[in-house]
Amino acid sequence: MQIANQDLYQFSTYIPPIDLSFHQYLLATDEPLLVHTGNINQAEVLLPQLKEVLNDKELGYIFISHFEADECGGLPIILKQFPRAKVICSAVTARQLNGFGIKAEVIVKKDREKLSTADYELEFFVYPSEMHLWDGLLVMENKRKIFFSSDLMMNNGEEIGTIKEANWHDEINNISKEQVPDADKRKQLQQKLLQLKPNFVATGHGLCLKV
């Protein structure tokens, strides 16, 4: 479904036993960007929906915030249908993809690096991600001011297409030790993110935020 912006689509799966919604996003521009693939089962559900929205367009990029099943488990399925799509991720994630035999053209990004197309500008921010606090990436689309928060901001419940009003500073200051256990790294991340001014937060799980 379209969410927050005429060219931003959210694809979702709700899993009742864990009371959690899983989201993937498509920025449907001339060089379409997919944010996360879901796990294998989720990717199989995602694929026909993705093809319908793309309407014969090629997928340009696939952004993976970190190496975990619901972020990139379905990557081989997506790449089989869109073999020319380039994967954007951190160096750690790139090594894990290669180690698991997932072959793709990979663009490795570091903290504060950008990727620009005619339609959007992506700016990347390193953060300590699940499961081993390896360096993952968060991304801000600067033209639309959409922040893709991955697992950093999440809520339980069947929240599909749900948006709530929120305060960006409060959300950042509420990042907990459960999300980023290292106090120094958490403080550094908070200081970095507080400099941003997004209009919308596209979360990996649960309701999205209008800020």
C-alpha positions in Angstrom: 0.0 0.0 0.0 1.1 3.6 -0.5 2.1 5.2 2.7 3.1 8.8 3.5 4.2 9.6 0.0 2.8 8.9 -3.4 5.9 6.9 -4.4 6.6 5.1 -1.1 4.9 1.7 -0.7 4.8 -0.5 2.4 4.5 -4.3 2.1 3.7 -6.1 5.4 3.3 -9.4 7.1 1.8 -9.9 10.6 2.9 -12.9 12.7 0.4 -13.5 15.5 2.5 -15.8 17.8 5.0 -13.0 18.3 2.5 -10.2 17.8 4.8 -8.4 15.4 4.4 -6.8 11.9 7.3 -6.9 9.4 7.6 -4.2 6.8 9.4 -3.8 3.5 9.3 -0.6 1.5 9.6 0.3 -2.1 10.5 3.8 -3.3 8.9 3.6 -6.7 10.9 6.0 -8.8 12.8 5.7 -12.1 15.5 3.8 -10.2 13.3 1.9 -7.7 14.7 1.2 -4.2 13.6 -1.8 -2.1 14.3 -1.5 1.6 14.7 -5.1 3.0 13.4 -8.3 1.5 11.8 -10.1 4.4 12.7 -13.7 5.1 12.2 -16.4 2.5 8.5 -16.8 3.1 7.9 -13.1 3.3 9.8 -12.5 0.0 7.7 -15.0 -1.8 4.6 -13.0 -0.7 6.3 -9.8 -1.5 7.5 -10.6 -5.0 4.1 -10.5 -6.9 3.2 -7.3 -5.1 6.5 -5.8 -6.0 6.1 -6.8 -9.7 2.7 -5.2 -9.7 3.9 -1.9 -8.4 7.0 -1.8 -10.6 4.9 -2.6 -13.7 7.8 -4.1 -15.8 10.4 -1.6 -14.4 13.7 -3.1 -13.2 14.5 -2.9 -9.6 17.5 -0.5 -9.2 18.7 -1.0 -5.6 18.0 -3.2 -2.6 19.0 -1.7 0.8 19.8 -4.1 3.6 20.3 -2.4 7.0 21.9 -5.5 8.7 22.3 -9.2 8.3 19.3 -10.9 9.8 16.6 -13.1 8.3 13.8 -10.6 8.0 16.1 -8.0 6.5 17.8 -10.1 3.8 16.7 -13.8 4.1 14.7 -13.4 0.9 17.4 -11.7 -1.1 18.1 -14.7 -3.4 14.5 -14.9 -4.3 14.3 -11.2 -5.2 17.7 -11.3 -7.1 16.5 -14.3 -9.1 13.7 -12.1 -10.6 15.8 -8.8 -10.6 19.4 -9.9 -11.2 20.6 -6.4 -12.1 19.6 -4.9 -8.8 22.5 -3.6 -6.7 22.6 -4.4 -3.0 23.5 -1.5 -0.6 24.8 -2.5 2.8 27.7 -2.2 5.3 31.0 -4.0 4.9 30.1 -6.4 7.7 26.8 -7.3 6.0 28.6 -7.7 2.6 31.0 -10.2 4.2 28.1 -12.2 5.6 26.2 -12.3 2.3 29.3 -13.6 0.6 29.9 -16.1 3.4 26.4 -17.5 2.9 27.0 -17.8 -0.8 24.6 -15.0 -1.7 26.0 -13.5 -4.9 25.1 -9.9 -5.8 26.6 -6.7 -7.0 27.2 -5.0 -3.7 27.7 -1.3 -2.9 29.3 -0.9 0.5 28.6 2.3 2.3 30.2 3.9 5.4 28.9 6.4 7.9 27.7 9.7 6.4 28.3 8.5 2.8 25.6 9.1 0.2 24.1 7.6 -2.9 22.4 10.0 -5.3 20.1 9.4 -8.3 17.9 11.8 -10.3 15.0 11.1 -7.9 16.5 10.6 -4.5 19.5 11.1 -2.2 20.3 8.4 0.3 22.5 9.2 3.3 23.8 6.4 5.4 24.4 6.2 9.2 26.3 3.4 10.9 24.7 1.8 13.9 25.3 -1.2 16.1 22.7 -3.7 14.8 21.3 -7.0 15.8 22.2 -9.7 16.4 25.9 -9.3 17.4 26.0 -5.5 17.4 27.8 -5.6 14.1 28.0 -2.3 12.1 24.7 -2.0 10.3 23.3 1.0 8.4 20.3 3.3 8.8 19.3 5.5 5.9 17.7 8.9 5.3 16.2 9.8 2.0 17.0 13.5 2.0 14.7 14.8 -0.7 11.6 13.4 0.9 13.0 13.4 4.5 12.1 9.8 5.0 14.1 8.0 7.7 14.2 4.2 7.4 14.8 3.1 11.0 15.1 -0.7 10.6 14.9 -2.3 14.2 15.9 0.9 16.0 12.3 2.1 16.4 9.7 -0.7 16.6 6.4 -1.6 18.2 4.4 -4.8 18.6 0.9 -5.3 17.2 -0.8 -5.7 13.8 0.2 -2.3 12.6 -0.1 -2.3 8.8 -0.2 1.2 7.2 -0.6 2.7 10.7 1.0 6.1 11.3 1.2 8.1 14.5 2.3 11.6 15.4 5.6 11.6 17.2 8.4 13.8 18.4 11.7 13.0 16.8 13.9 14.1 19.7 11.7 12.0 22.1 12.0 8.9 19.9 15.8 9.2 19.7 16.2 9.9 23.4 14.1 6.9 24.1 16.4 4.5 22.3 17.0 1.9 25.0 19.8 -0.3 26.3 17.9 -3.3 25.0 18.3 -1.9 21.5 21.8 -0.6 21.8 23.4 -2.2 25.0 26.7 -0.3 24.8 26.1 3.1 26.5 28.8 4.9 24.7 27.7 3.7 21.3 24.1 4.5 22.2 25.0 8.1 23.1 27.1 8.6 20.0 24.2 7.2 17.8 21.7 9.5 19.5 23.9 12.6 19.1 24.3 11.8 15.4 20.6 11.1 14.7 19.4 14.2 16.7 21.0 16.3 13.9 18.5 14.9 11.4 15.1 16.4 10.7 12.9 13.8 9.0 9.3 14.2 8.3 8.5 10.5 8.3 10.0 7.4 9.9 9.4 4.2 8.0 9.9 1.5 10.7 10.9 -2.1 10.2 8.2 -3.3 12.6 5.0 -1.8 13.9 3.5 1.6 13.3 5.3 4.3 11.4 5.9 7.8 12.7 5.0 11.3 11.3 7.5 13.7 12.9 
